[in-house]
C-alpha cells in the first residue's frame, strides 16, 4: 500500500507527527510508513515539497501545521479542517470530504474542528486591520501561505487531499515585526529574530504571547497526530 504524504512548512511542526525512522533530504519516513516533507515557508516551497512526495509514490497529500485566524470566533489552539482552500481572488479547491470526516470522527470529543474556508496568501497577514479586511473580502476563517499550492498538486495528480491547521495568532493579534523579519526567507532564523528584538524591545510582550499561543496550537496538532491522520486517509 502506498504511503500518505504530509507537507509541513517547519521542522518543529513535522516533529509533532512523531520521530522519523529514516531521513532523505527533506523527506522523513515515520514508523507507519508515512512520508513527511519539510518544505519551508511559502507556496513555491510547499509545491516543490508536494511534488517530491508525489514522485515518491504517495497515495494522498495533507497540509499540516499552523494558521492565523481571520474569523474573530476562532481562538488560539482551535482546529481547522477546511472544506475549501482559496486564493485571494476567491479561486480555490475542495478538500476530500471522506478523509476529512473520518479524521473528525477519530478526534477526541473535546476537539471539535471547524470546517471554515482557509485562505492561502502570498504573504503573512500581520495587522488586525488587514486580517479584518481579508475576512470581509474572502469569507475565509483563517490564513496560511502553503496549503493551496499543496492542494493543487494533489488535484493535478488526482490524489486525496486534506488540510490540518491549528490556530496560532487570533484575528485580534498583531504579528510582531520581529517574527515577520525572522521568517522572510522561508525559514525561522533565531539569530535574526534576536537581532530584531534588540532593535525593538517593545515587541517582546507580543512575542511571548505568540509563543504561548503556539504551544496551544502544538497541543492541538499533537492530539490530531495521536488520533491517526494516516489511518483516517
N, C-alpha and C positions, 0 to 999 in steps of 0.2 A: 504494500500500500504506500502511495506517495505521501511524503510528509507535508505538514502545514508550514507555510512561510509567514513569518511575522517581521514587520519593519518597525524599529524603534529609532527615534532620532538620536537618543543619547544612551551611552553605555549604562548609566545609572538606571534608566528605565528598563533596559534589557535585563539587567541583573535581577529585577523583581521576578522575572519569569523562572528563575532557578539557575543553578550552576551549569556551566557548559561541560559536556563530556569531550568536546573537540572544538577547535577553532581553526578556521581557514580564512585568511584575510579578515574581512569584517563580518563574516558569517560564523555564527556559533551553532553547534548542534546540542540540543538538550537531551536529557535521558530518555524521553519518549520519542525521539527522532525529529522533533520539531526543529526547523531551521530559523534562526533569528539573525537578521541583518541590522547592524548598527549603521545608520545612514549619515548622521549629521543633520543639521537643521536646514529646512527649506525643500521646495518642491523638486528641484533638479537632483539633489542628493537622494531624496526619497524615491524618485523614479528609477535612478540607477540601481539603488538597493533592491527595489521590487523586481527589476529586470534580472538582476543576478540571482534572485531566488527562483524566478521562473526558469532560468537556464539550468538551475539545479534540480528541476523537476518537481516543484511543489504542487500540491493539489488545491490550494486556496491561499489567499493573501489576507492578512489582517494588519491594520494600522494600530499601533499600540503606544500609549504614552499619556501625556497631559495636554490640557487645553485651557484657554481663558474663556470665562463666561461673558456673554453679551446680554443674556436674559437676567435681569436682576433677581429672579426667583432661584437661580442656580447658585449654590454655595460651594465653598472650598470642600473638596472631598466627594462631591456628588459625582455619580457615574453617568456617562453619556454613551449610549449605544444608538447612534443616529440612524434614522431610517433613510436619510438622504444627505449627501455631501455636495456642496455647491461652491462655485467660484463667485467672485464679487459681482459679476454680471448676471448671476442667477442660474447660469448653465450648470448642470450637475448630473449626478448619477445616484442610483439607489444601492443600498447595501442588500445583502442576501437575506430575505426575511426568515427563512427556516433556520439558518445558522444563528441569527440574532436571537430568535425566540427560544431556541434550545439553550443557548447560553444564559438567557434571562431566567429560565426555569431552574437552572442549576445554581444560581446565586443564593447566598444566604438571605433569609426572609427580610432582614432589615435593610438590605442593599437593593433598593428599588431604582432601576435605571430610567433615565429619561431618553425618549426617542427623538428629541428635538434635532432639527437640522444643524449640521456642522458646516461652518464656513471655512474654506481654506483660502487664506490671504497671502499675497506675496511677501508681506512684511508683518511684524508683530503689531498688534493694535494696543497701544500703551496707555492712552489717556481715557478718563471716564467719558469725556465728550465724544471721542472717536468711537468708543465702544457703543455708546447710545446711538450714534449715527449709523453704525453698521447694523445694529439690531433693527432699527426702524427701516433701513433701506433693503435689508435682505430677509428679515424674519428669522435669521439663524439664532440658535440659542447659545452657541459657543464658536470659538475660532481656533484654528491651528494653522500650520504652514506646510503640512506634508500630505494629509490624508487623500485629497483629491487626486494627486499625482499617483499614489499607490493604487487607488481605485480604478483609475483609467488604464493602468497596466493590466489589472485583473480583468476588466471588461474586454479589453482588446484580445486577451487570451482565453476568454470565456471561462474564467475561474470564479468560484465563490469569493465574496469579499465582505469583510466586516470591519468596523472601526470601534475601538475600545479606548475611550478617553476619560480621564479623571480631571475634574476642575481644580485648577490651582488659583489663579487670580480671579476675583469676582468682578462683576460689572462696575462696582464702586471702588475698585482698587486701581491705583496708578502704578504702572510698572516702573521701578526705579531706572533712571537713565544708566546707572552703572551696569545693570543686568543687560540692558539693550546693547551697550557697547561691548560687553564681555562675550556676547553670543553673535556678534555681527558677521563673523566669518564662518558660521555654521557649527561651531563648537563652543562649549563653555570654557573660557580661558580664565583660570583663577587669578593668575598674575595680573591680567588686565583689569579684572574686577577689583582687586585690591588697589590698584593704581587709581581707578576711577573713584573709589571710596575715599582715598586720601584727598582728592580734589573736591569731593562733595560729601563731607561728613554728615550733612543733614539727611542723607539718604539711608543711613544705617538703620533707622527705625523701620523704614519701608522694606528694607532687605530682610530684616529679622521677621517681620510679619509675613513676607512671602515665603521664607523658609518654613515657618510654622504651617502655612497653607500647603506647601509642597509635601510635608510629612503626612498630612491628611490624605492628599492625593495618592501618595505611595501606599498607604494602608489600604485604600480602595483598590488599587491595582493588584496588590498582594492578595486580596480576597478573591478577585476575579481569577488570578492565576491558580489559586487553590481550588476553585470551582472547576477548572479544567477547560481552558479555551480550546485546546486541540480536540478534546473529547467531545466538544459540542459541535465541531465542524461537520 
